[in-house]
Amino acid sequence: MEVKIPLSVPNLRGRELELLGECVSGEWVSTAGPYISELESALASYVGAKRAVACQSGTAGLHLALLEAGVKPGEAVIVPALSFIASANPTVYCGAHPIFMDCDDSLCLDPLKLREFCERECERRAGGLYESLSGRRIAAIEAVHIFGNLADMDAISKTAADFSLPLIEDACEALGSRWESGPLSGRYAGTVGDIGVYSFNGNKIITTGGGGMIVARDIEKLEHMRFLSTQAKADTVRFIHEEIGYNYRLTNLQAAVGIAQLERLEEFIETKKRNYELYLAEGVELLPFREGTRPNYWFYSHPTGSLERREKLMAALAERGIQTRPIWALLNTLKPYRGERAYKIERAPRWQESVLNLPCSTNLTAEVVRECARALREAERVMA
């Protein structure tokens, strides 16, 4: 049946057309123009960062982050097994190898296994931490905030500091999520690690169609990533290049959309929270978000209990025009990564097989949420 209620689509009912029209009338449509720096400033201010650098995608941002962290060919980066493949691919772009780590029950990187791996499976040598099995230097840790839920960054950052490892925060799904208690109280996703990366893909909480943003503790490193994102032009008039750069800069057109979207981010989060709570009130079980945080409620995850049950529910809802989605296949099981190290992947398979993501767009009305909940309850009754 044709999709009647999609999983997650953009909400473009603000000033997007107005600002795009100004881009076109002013003829600033490419990777130069005033809206790019305006969006950078606005996002940096929102998350409490000193500056930000706009780029073409979250994937591009992660690639630049790993390069800036000093990841070199033949080295290793610790990456969650439960994530979208874009979390792992930039490691390979650098010529390095991912080491896949399990998740905890938040679906995010398991901090206990991370520390156990560093303590038991690695050894300190001159030059850093090395995996005992392969002899590869561990070049960085990448923590991903899954579905807007915040990883245990307090514990993860302590492990990174104890072993002198750069910490990259993949906050592509978590713009707006923040801690409200504990040692990280008041901090936003993306601002705890050495470098944080956000995504503005079409299904994210705000979108520019495609695009991303980078923040970092070290402003010199952040500005070097900006330099690399614009083809590393040492002399912009005579086209002198002293490093390999990348065509990773956001366009002014995209930035215009981003400004209009960022203006409504808090409204979008409030809508997502309201609809999340409405699903619960309608009797739908959803995975909770970490206590002591204000998540952005990006995706709603319904635990079905088994792979067979999840597949049947997906099919039943699809027959009613309701689009749902399972979690991604575990990265260590995908063909490009089957030969890479995976450390005690135990919880991730259970969640991967059982979680079903429900419609969560910010333009969903209460009536539509109730329709989705009713359809799910009826499908579950049939299967009981």
C-alpha positions as a Markdown table, in Angstrom:
| # | Residue | x | y | z |
|---|---|---|---|---|
| 1 | Met | 0.0 | 0.0 | 0.0 |
| 2 | Glu | 1.1 | 3.6 | -0.7 |
| 3 | Val | 2.6 | 5.3 | 2.3 |
| 4 | Lys | 0.0 | 7.5 | 4.0 |
| 5 | Ile | 1.9 | 8.3 | 7.2 |
| 6 | Pro | 5.7 | 8.5 | 6.6 |
| 7 | Leu | 8.3 | 7.7 | 9.2 |
| 8 | Ser | 10.1 | 11.0 | 9.4 |
| 9 | Val | 9.8 | 13.9 | 7.0 |
| 10 | Pro | 10.9 | 17.6 | 7.1 |
| 11 | Asn | 8.7 | 20.4 | 8.4 |
| 12 | Leu | 9.3 | 23.4 | 6.1 |
| 13 | Arg | 6.6 | 25.8 | 7.2 |
| 14 | Gly | 8.8 | 28.7 | 8.5 |
| 15 | Arg | 10.9 | 31.3 | 6.7 |
| 16 | Glu | 12.5 | 28.8 | 4.3 |
| 17 | Leu | 11.0 | 30.3 | 1.1 |
| 18 | Glu | 11.6 | 33.8 | 2.2 |
| 19 | Leu | 15.3 | 33.3 | 2.8 |
| 20 | Leu | 15.8 | 31.1 | -0.2 |
| 21 | Gly | 14.3 | 33.9 | -2.3 |
| 22 | Glu | 16.8 | 36.4 | -0.9 |
| 23 | Cys | 19.6 | 34.0 | -1.8 |
| 24 | Val | 18.4 | 33.8 | -5.4 |
| 25 | Ser | 17.7 | 37.5 | -5.8 |
| 26 | Gly | 21.1 | 38.3 | -4.3 |
| 27 | Glu | 22.7 | 35.5 | -6.5 |
| 28 | Trp | 24.6 | 34.1 | -3.5 |
| 29 | Val | 23.8 | 30.4 | -4.1 |
| 30 | Ser | 27.0 | 28.5 | -3.8 |
| 31 | Thr | 29.6 | 28.0 | -1.0 |
| 32 | Ala | 30.0 | 31.7 | -0.4 |
| 33 | Gly | 27.3 | 34.0 | 1.0 |
| 34 | Pro | 26.2 | 35.6 | 4.3 |
| 35 | Tyr | 23.8 | 32.9 | 5.4 |
| 36 | Ile | 26.6 | 30.3 | 5.9 |
| 37 | Ser | 28.4 | 32.3 | 8.6 |
| 38 | Glu | 25.0 | 33.4 | 10.1 |
| 39 | Leu | 24.0 | 29.7 | 10.5 |
| 40 | Glu | 27.4 | 28.9 | 11.9 |
| 41 | Ser | 27.1 | 31.7 | 14.5 |
| 42 | Ala | 23.5 | 30.8 | 15.4 |
| 43 | Leu | 24.2 | 27.1 | 15.9 |
| 44 | Ala | 27.4 | 27.8 | 17.9 |
| 45 | Ser | 25.4 | 30.1 | 20.2 |
| 46 | Tyr | 22.6 | 27.6 | 20.6 |
| 47 | Val | 24.8 | 24.7 | 21.7 |
| 48 | Gly | 27.2 | 26.9 | 23.7 |
| 49 | Ala | 30.2 | 26.5 | 21.4 |
| 50 | Lys | 32.7 | 29.3 | 20.6 |
| 51 | Arg | 32.4 | 28.7 | 16.8 |
| 52 | Ala | 31.1 | 26.2 | 14.3 |
| 53 | Val | 32.0 | 25.2 | 10.8 |
| 54 | Ala | 29.3 | 24.3 | 8.2 |
| 55 | Cys | 29.9 | 21.3 | 5.9 |
| 56 | Gln | 28.1 | 19.3 | 3.2 |
| 57 | Ser | 27.0 | 16.4 | 5.5 |
| 58 | Gly | 27.4 | 14.8 | 8.8 |
| 59 | Thr | 29.6 | 12.2 | 7.1 |
| 60 | Ala | 31.9 | 14.9 | 5.8 |
| 61 | Gly | 32.1 | 16.4 | 9.2 |
| 62 | Leu | 33.1 | 13.1 | 10.7 |
| 63 | His | 35.7 | 12.6 | 8.1 |
| 64 | Leu | 37.2 | 16.0 | 8.8 |
| 65 | Ala | 37.0 | 15.3 | 12.6 |
| 66 | Leu | 39.0 | 12.1 | 12.2 |
| 67 | Leu | 41.6 | 13.7 | 10.0 |
| 68 | Glu | 42.0 | 16.5 | 12.6 |
| 69 | Ala | 42.2 | 14.0 | 15.4 |
| 70 | Gly | 45.3 | 12.6 | 13.6 |
| 71 | Val | 43.9 | 9.3 | 12.4 |
| 72 | Lys | 46.3 | 7.7 | 9.9 |
| 73 | Pro | 46.3 | 4.8 | 7.6 |
| 74 | Gly | 46.6 | 1.4 | 9.4 |
| 75 | Glu | 45.4 | 2.7 | 12.7 |
| 76 | Ala | 42.1 | 1.9 | 14.5 |
| 77 | Val | 39.1 | 3.9 | 15.7 |
| 78 | Ile | 36.6 | 2.5 | 18.2 |
| 79 | Val | 33.1 | 2.8 | 16.7 |
| 80 | Pro | 29.7 | 1.5 | 18.0 |
| 81 | Ala | 28.4 | -1.6 | 16.1 |
| 82 | Leu | 24.8 | -0.2 | 16.5 |
| 83 | Ser | 24.8 | 2.8 | 14.3 |
| 84 | Phe | 24.2 | 4.0 | 10.7 |
| 85 | Ile | 27.1 | 3.0 | 8.4 |
| 86 | Ala | 28.1 | 6.7 | 8.0 |
| 87 | Ser | 29.5 | 6.5 | 11.6 |
| 88 | Ala | 32.1 | 3.9 | 10.4 |
| 89 | Asn | 32.8 | 4.8 | 6.8 |
| 90 | Pro | 34.9 | 8.0 | 7.5 |
| 91 | Thr | 37.3 | 5.8 | 9.4 |
| 92 | Val | 38.0 | 3.9 | 6.2 |
| 93 | Tyr | 38.2 | 7.1 | 4.3 |
| 94 | Cys | 41.3 | 7.8 | 6.5 |
| 95 | Gly | 42.7 | 4.4 | 5.7 |
| 96 | Ala | 42.1 | 3.2 | 9.2 |
| 97 | His | 40.2 | 0.3 | 10.7 |
| 98 | Pro | 37.1 | 0.4 | 12.9 |
| 99 | Ile | 36.9 | -1.7 | 16.1 |
| 100 | Phe | 33.2 | -2.3 | 16.8 |
| 101 | Met | 31.9 | -1.9 | 20.3 |
| 102 | Asp | 28.7 | -3.1 | 21.9 |
| 103 | Cys | 25.8 | -0.8 | 23.1 |
| 104 | Asp | 24.2 | -0.5 | 26.5 |
| 105 | Asp | 20.4 | -0.4 | 27.0 |
| 106 | Ser | 20.3 | 3.3 | 25.9 |
| 107 | Leu | 21.4 | 1.9 | 22.4 |
| 108 | Cys | 24.5 | 4.0 | 22.7 |
| 109 | Leu | 28.2 | 3.0 | 23.1 |
| 110 | Asp | 28.7 | 0.8 | 26.2 |
| 111 | Pro | 31.1 | 2.7 | 28.5 |
| 112 | Leu | 31.9 | -0.3 | 30.6 |
| 113 | Lys | 33.0 | -2.5 | 27.7 |
| 114 | Leu | 34.8 | 0.5 | 26.2 |
| 115 | Arg | 36.9 | 0.8 | 29.3 |
| 116 | Glu | 37.4 | -3.0 | 29.6 |
| 117 | Phe | 38.6 | -3.1 | 26.0 |
| 118 | Cys | 41.2 | -0.4 | 26.6 |
| 119 | Glu | 42.4 | -2.0 | 29.8 |
| 120 | Arg | 42.4 | -5.6 | 28.8 |
| 121 | Glu | 42.8 | -5.7 | 25.1 |
| 122 | Cys | 45.3 | -2.9 | 24.6 |
| 123 | Glu | 48.7 | -1.9 | 25.9 |
| 124 | Arg | 50.4 | 1.4 | 26.3 |
| 125 | Arg | 53.5 | 2.0 | 24.3 |
| 126 | Ala | 55.5 | 5.0 | 23.3 |
| 127 | Gly | 53.2 | 6.9 | 20.9 |
| 128 | Gly | 49.9 | 5.8 | 22.5 |
| 129 | Leu | 47.5 | 3.0 | 23.1 |
| 130 | Tyr | 47.8 | -0.1 | 20.9 |
| 131 | Glu | 45.5 | -3.0 | 20.4 |
| 132 | Ser | 47.3 | -6.1 | 21.5 |
| 133 | Leu | 45.7 | -8.5 | 18.9 |
| 134 | Ser | 46.5 | -6.4 | 15.7 |
| 135 | Gly | 49.3 | -4.1 | 17.0 |
| 136 | Arg | 47.3 | -1.2 | 15.6 |
| 137 | Arg | 47.4 | 2.2 | 17.4 |
| 138 | Ile | 44.0 | 3.2 | 18.7 |
| 139 | Ala | 43.7 | 6.7 | 17.2 |
| 140 | Ala | 40.3 | 7.8 | 18.5 |
| 141 | Ile | 37.0 | 6.9 | 20.1 |
| 142 | Glu | 33.7 | 7.8 | 18.3 |
| 143 | Ala | 30.6 | 8.0 | 20.5 |
| 144 | Val | 27.2 | 8.2 | 18.8 |
| 145 | His | 24.0 | 9.6 | 20.3 |
| 146 | Ile | 21.5 | 7.1 | 18.9 |
| 147 | Phe | 18.0 | 8.5 | 18.0 |
| 148 | Gly | 18.6 | 11.6 | 20.1 |
| 149 | Asn | 19.4 | 9.6 | 23.3 |
| 150 | Leu | 22.6 | 10.8 | 25.0 |
| 151 | Ala | 25.4 | 8.4 | 25.4 |
| 152 | Asp | 27.1 | 8.2 | 28.9 |
| 153 | Met | 29.6 | 10.9 | 28.0 |
| 154 | Asp | 30.7 | 11.4 | 31.5 |
| 155 | Ala | 32.1 | 7.8 | 31.7 |
| 156 | Ile | 33.2 | 7.7 | 28.0 |
| 157 | Ser | 35.1 | 11.0 | 28.3 |
| 158 | Lys | 36.9 | 9.8 | 31.4 |
| 159 | Thr | 38.1 | 6.7 | 29.6 |
| 160 | Ala | 39.2 | 8.8 | 26.6 |
| 161 | Ala | 41.1 | 11.1 | 29.0 |
| 162 | Asp | 42.7 | 8.2 | 30.9 |
| 163 | Phe | 44.0 | 6.7 | 27.8 |
| 164 | Ser | 44.9 | 10.0 | 26.0 |
| 165 | Leu | 42.5 | 9.2 | 23.1 |
| 166 | Pro | 40.7 | 11.9 | 21.0 |
| 167 | Leu | 37.0 | 11.7 | 21.5 |
| 168 | Ile | 34.7 | 12.4 | 18.5 |
| 169 | Glu | 31.0 | 12.9 | 19.2 |
| 170 | Asp | 28.7 | 11.9 | 16.4 |
| 171 | Ala | 25.7 | 14.0 | 17.4 |
| 172 | Cys | 24.1 | 13.8 | 14.0 |
| 173 | Glu | 20.8 | 12.6 | 15.5 |
| 174 | Ala | 21.0 | 14.6 | 18.7 |
| 175 | Leu | 21.0 | 18.3 | 18.0 |
| 176 | Gly | 19.2 | 19.9 | 20.9 |
| 177 | Ser | 19.7 | 17.0 | 23.3 |
| 178 | Arg | 21.3 | 18.2 | 26.6 |
| 179 | Trp | 22.1 | 17.1 | 30.1 |
| 180 | Glu | 20.0 | 18.6 | 32.9 |
| 181 | Ser | 21.7 | 17.1 | 35.9 |
| 182 | Gly | 25.0 | 15.5 | 36.9 |
| 183 | Pro | 28.5 | 16.7 | 36.0 |
| 184 | Leu | 27.5 | 17.6 | 32.4 |
| 185 | Ser | 24.4 | 19.6 | 33.4 |
| 186 | Gly | 23.7 | 22.3 | 30.9 |
| 187 | Arg | 25.9 | 20.8 | 28.2 |
| 188 | Tyr | 24.6 | 20.0 | 24.7 |
| 189 | Ala | 25.2 | 16.9 | 22.6 |
| 190 | Gly | 28.3 | 17.5 | 20.5 |
| 191 | Thr | 30.1 | 19.8 | 23.0 |
| 192 | Val | 31.6 | 17.2 | 25.4 |
| 193 | Gly | 34.1 | 15.5 | 23.2 |
| 194 | Asp | 37.1 | 17.1 | 21.5 |
| 195 | Ile | 35.0 | 17.5 | 18.3 |
| 196 | Gly | 31.3 | 17.2 | 17.7 |
| 197 | Val | 29.4 | 16.7 | 14.5 |
| 198 | Tyr | 25.8 | 17.4 | 13.6 |
| 199 | Ser | 23.7 | 16.4 | 10.5 |
| 200 | Phe | 21.0 | 18.3 | 8.6 |
| 201 | Asn | 19.9 | 15.4 | 6.5 |
| 202 | Gly | 16.3 | 15.4 | 5.3 |
| 203 | Asn | 15.0 | 13.2 | 8.1 |
| 204 | Lys | 16.9 | 15.0 | 11.0 |
| 205 | Ile | 15.1 | 17.2 | 13.5 |
| 206 | Ile | 16.1 | 20.2 | 11.4 |
| 207 | Thr | 17.3 | 20.0 | 7.8 |
| 208 | Thr | 19.0 | 21.8 | 5.0 |
| 209 | Gly | 18.3 | 19.0 | 2.6 |
| 210 | Gly | 21.8 | 17.8 | 3.2 |
| 211 | Gly | 24.4 | 19.4 | 5.3 |
| 212 | Gly | 26.2 | 19.3 | 8.6 |
| 213 | Met | 28.1 | 21.3 | 11.2 |
| 214 | Ile | 31.2 | 20.8 | 13.3 |
| 215 | Val | 32.1 | 22.2 | 16.7 |
| 216 | Ala | 35.4 | 21.7 | 18.6 |
| 217 | Arg | 37.1 | 22.6 | 21.9 |
| 218 | Asp | 40.3 | 23.7 | 20.1 |
| 219 | Ile | 39.5 | 26.7 | 17.9 |
| 220 | Glu | 42.7 | 26.3 | 15.8 |
| 221 | Lys | 41.7 | 22.8 | 15.0 |
| 222 | Leu | 38.2 | 23.9 | 14.1 |
| 223 | Glu | 39.6 | 26.6 | 11.8 |
| 224 | His | 41.9 | 24.0 | 10.2 |
| 225 | Met | 38.8 | 21.8 | 9.4 |
| 226 | Arg | 37.2 | 24.9 | 7.8 |
| 227 | Phe | 40.3 | 25.3 | 5.7 |
| 228 | Leu | 40.3 | 21.7 | 4.6 |
| 229 | Ser | 36.5 | 21.9 | 3.8 |
| 230 | Thr | 37.2 | 24.6 | 1.2 |
| 231 | Gln | 39.9 | 22.7 | -0.8 |
| 232 | Ala | 42.7 | 23.9 | 1.5 |
| 233 | Lys | 43.3 | 27.1 | -0.4 |
| 234 | Ala | 46.4 | 28.7 | 1.0 |
| 235 | Asp | 46.1 | 31.5 | -1.5 |
| 236 | Thr | 42.5 | 32.0 | -2.7 |
| 237 | Val | 43.5 | 34.3 | -5.5 |
| 238 | Arg | 46.4 | 32.4 | -7.0 |
| 239 | Phe | 45.0 | 28.9 | -6.1 |
| 240 | Ile | 48.0 | 27.8 | -4.0 |
| 241 | His | 47.3 | 24.5 | -2.1 |
| 242 | Glu | 49.8 | 23.1 | 0.4 |
| 243 | Glu | 47.5 | 20.3 | 1.7 |
| 244 | Ile | 44.9 | 18.0 | 0.3 |
| 245 | Gly | 41.5 | 19.6 | 0.9 |
| 246 | Tyr | 37.9 | 18.6 | 0.3 |
| 247 | Asn | 34.9 | 20.1 | -1.4 |
| 248 | Tyr | 32.9 | 19.9 | 1.9 |
| 249 | Arg | 31.5 | 23.4 | 2.4 |
| 250 | Leu | 27.8 | 24.0 | 2.9 |
| 251 | Thr | 26.1 | 26.2 | 0.2 |
| 252 | Asn | 24.4 | 29.5 | 1.0 |
| 253 | Leu | 21.1 | 28.1 | -0.2 |
| 254 | Gln | 21.3 | 25.2 | 2.3 |
| 255 | Ala | 22.3 | 27.6 | 5.0 |
| 256 | Ala | 19.3 | 29.8 | 4.4 |
| 257 | Val | 17.0 | 26.8 | 4.9 |
| 258 | Gly | 19.1 | 25.9 | 8.0 |
| 259 | Ile | 18.5 | 29.4 | 9.6 |
| 260 | Ala | 14.8 | 29.1 | 9.2 |
| 261 | Gln | 14.8 | 25.6 | 10.6 |
| 262 | Leu | 17.0 | 26.5 | 13.6 |
| 263 | Glu | 14.6 | 29.2 | 14.5 |
| 264 | Arg | 12.0 | 26.4 | 15.1 |
| 265 | Leu | 14.2 | 23.8 | 16.8 |
| 266 | Glu | 12.8 | 24.2 | 20.3 |
| 267 | Glu | 9.3 | 24.1 | 18.9 |
| 268 | Phe | 10.1 | 20.9 | 17.0 |
| 269 | Ile | 11.6 | 19.3 | 20.2 |
| 270 | Glu | 8.4 | 20.2 | 22.2 |
| 271 | Thr | 6.2 | 18.7 | 19.5 |
| 272 | Lys | 8.3 | 15.5 | 19.4 |
| 273 | Lys | 8.1 | 15.3 | 23.2 |
| 274 | Arg | 4.4 | 15.8 | 23.2 |
| 275 | Asn | 3.9 | 13.1 | 20.6 |
| 276 | Tyr | 6.2 | 10.7 | 22.4 |
| 277 | Glu | 4.2 | 11.1 | 25.5 |
| 278 | Leu | 0.9 | 10.7 | 23.5 |
| 279 | Tyr | 2.1 | 7.3 | 22.2 |
| 280 | Leu | 2.8 | 6.3 | 25.8 |
| 281 | Ala | -0.6 | 7.5 | 26.9 |
| 282 | Glu | -2.2 | 5.5 | 24.1 |
| 283 | Gly | -0.6 | 2.3 | 25.4 |
| 284 | Val | 2.4 | 2.0 | 23.1 |
| 285 | Glu | 5.6 | 0.9 | 24.8 |
| 286 | Leu | 8.6 | 3.1 | 23.8 |
| 287 | Leu | 12.2 | 2.9 | 24.9 |
| 288 | Pro | 13.0 | 5.6 | 27.5 |
| 289 | Phe | 15.6 | 8.3 | 27.1 |
| 290 | Arg | 18.5 | 8.7 | 29.6 |
| 291 | Glu | 17.4 | 10.1 | 33.0 |
| 292 | Gly | 18.7 | 13.5 | 33.8 |
| 293 | Thr | 18.6 | 14.7 | 30.2 |
| 294 | Arg | 16.4 | 16.7 | 27.9 |
| 295 | Pro | 16.5 | 14.6 | 24.7 |
| 296 | Asn | 15.4 | 15.9 | 21.3 |
| 297 | Tyr | 13.1 | 12.9 | 21.0 |
| 298 | Trp | 14.2 | 12.4 | 17.4 |
| 299 | Phe | 13.0 | 8.8 | 16.9 |
| 300 | Tyr | 10.5 | 6.7 | 18.9 |
| 301 | Ser | 11.6 | 3.1 | 19.4 |
| 302 | His | 9.1 | 0.4 | 20.1 |
| 303 | Pro | 10.6 | -2.9 | 21.5 |
| 304 | Thr | 8.7 | -5.8 | 19.9 |
| 305 | Gly | 10.6 | -8.6 | 21.7 |
| 306 | Ser | 11.8 | -10.6 | 18.7 |
| 307 | Leu | 12.8 | -10.4 | 15.0 |
| 308 | Glu | 9.7 | -12.4 | 13.9 |
| 309 | Arg | 7.3 | -10.2 | 15.8 |
| 310 | Arg | 9.0 | -7.0 | 14.5 |
| 311 | Glu | 8.7 | -8.1 | 10.9 |
| 312 | Lys | 5.0 | -9.0 | 11.3 |
| 313 | Leu | 4.2 | -5.7 | 12.9 |
| 314 | Met | 6.1 | -3.8 | 10.1 |
| 315 | Ala | 4.1 | -5.7 | 7.5 |
| 316 | Ala | 0.8 | -5.1 | 9.2 |
| 317 | Leu | 1.4 | -1.4 | 9.6 |
| 318 | Ala | 2.6 | -1.1 | 6.0 |
| 319 | Glu | -0.8 | -2.6 | 4.9 |
| 320 | Arg | -2.4 | 0.4 | 6.5 |
| 321 | Gly | -0.1 | 2.9 | 4.9 |
| 322 | Ile | 2.0 | 3.5 | 8.0 |
| 323 | Gln | 5.8 | 3.5 | 7.5 |
| 324 | Thr | 8.0 | 2.1 | 10.2 |
| 325 | Arg | 11.6 | 1.1 | 10.2 |
| 326 | Pro | 13.9 | -1.3 | 12.0 |
| 327 | Ile | 17.3 | -0.3 | 13.4 |
| 328 | Trp | 20.2 | -0.5 | 10.9 |
| 329 | Ala | 22.0 | -3.8 | 10.4 |
| 330 | Leu | 24.9 | -4.1 | 12.9 |
| 331 | Leu | 28.0 | -2.6 | 11.2 |
| 332 | Asn | 30.2 | -5.6 | 12.1 |
| 333 | Thr | 27.8 | -7.9 | 10.1 |
| 334 | Leu | 27.9 | -5.8 | 6.9 |
| 335 | Lys | 30.0 | -7.1 | 4.0 |
| 336 | Pro | 32.6 | -4.3 | 4.0 |
| 337 | Tyr | 33.3 | -4.8 | 7.8 |
| 338 | Arg | 33.1 | -8.5 | 8.4 |
| 339 | Gly | 36.8 | -8.8 | 8.7 |
| 340 | Glu | 37.2 | -6.1 | 11.3 |
| 341 | Arg | 37.4 | -6.5 | 15.1 |
| 342 | Ala | 34.1 | -6.6 | 17.0 |
| 343 | Tyr | 34.4 | -6.7 | 20.8 |
| 344 | Lys | 31.8 | -8.7 | 22.8 |
| 345 | Ile | 28.8 | -7.6 | 20.8 |
| 346 | Glu | 26.1 | -9.0 | 23.0 |
| 347 | Arg | 23.3 | -6.4 | 23.7 |
| 348 | Ala | 23.3 | -4.9 | 20.2 |
| 349 | Pro | 21.9 | -7.9 | 18.4 |
| 350 | Arg | 19.0 | -8.2 | 20.7 |
| 351 | Trp | 18.0 | -4.5 | 20.2 |
| 352 | Gln | 18.7 | -4.7 | 16.4 |
| 353 | Glu | 16.3 | -7.6 | 16.0 |
| 354 | Ser | 13.5 | -6.2 | 18.2 |
| 355 | Val | 13.3 | -2.4 | 17.9 |
| 356 | Leu | 10.7 | -0.9 | 15.5 |
| 357 | Asn | 10.8 | 2.9 | 14.9 |
| 358 | Leu | 7.4 | 4.5 | 14.6 |
| 359 | Pro | 6.3 | 7.7 | 12.8 |
| 360 | Cys | 7.8 | 10.7 | 14.5 |
| 361 | Ser | 7.7 | 13.7 | 12.1 |
| 362 | Thr | 7.2 | 17.1 | 13.7 |
| 363 | Asn | 4.1 | 17.8 | 11.6 |
| 364 | Leu | 2.2 | 14.8 | 13.0 |
| 365 | Thr | -1.1 | 15.8 | 14.6 |
| 366 | Ala | -2.4 | 14.2 | 17.8 |
| 367 | Glu | -5.1 | 12.5 | 15.6 |
| 368 | Val | -2.5 | 10.9 | 13.4 |
| 369 | Val | -0.4 | 9.7 | 16.4 |
| 370 | Arg | -3.5 | 8.1 | 17.9 |
| 371 | Glu | -4.2 | 6.4 | 14.5 |
| 372 | Cys | -0.7 | 4.9 | 14.5 |
| 373 | Ala | -1.0 | 3.8 | 18.1 |
| 374 | Arg | -4.4 | 2.2 | 17.4 |
| 375 | Ala | -3.1 | 0.4 | 14.3 |
| 376 | Leu | -0.1 | -1.0 | 16.3 |
| 377 | Arg | -2.3 | -2.1 | 19.2 |
| 378 | Glu | -4.7 | -3.9 | 16.8 |
| 379 | Ala | -1.8 | -5.6 | 15.0 |
| 380 | Glu | -0.4 | -6.8 | 18.3 |
| 381 | Arg | -3.8 | -8.1 | 19.4 |
| 382 | Val | -4.0 | -10.2 | 16.3 |
| 383 | Met | -0.6 | -11.7 | 17.0 |
| 384 | Ala | -1.3 | -12.4 | 20.7 |
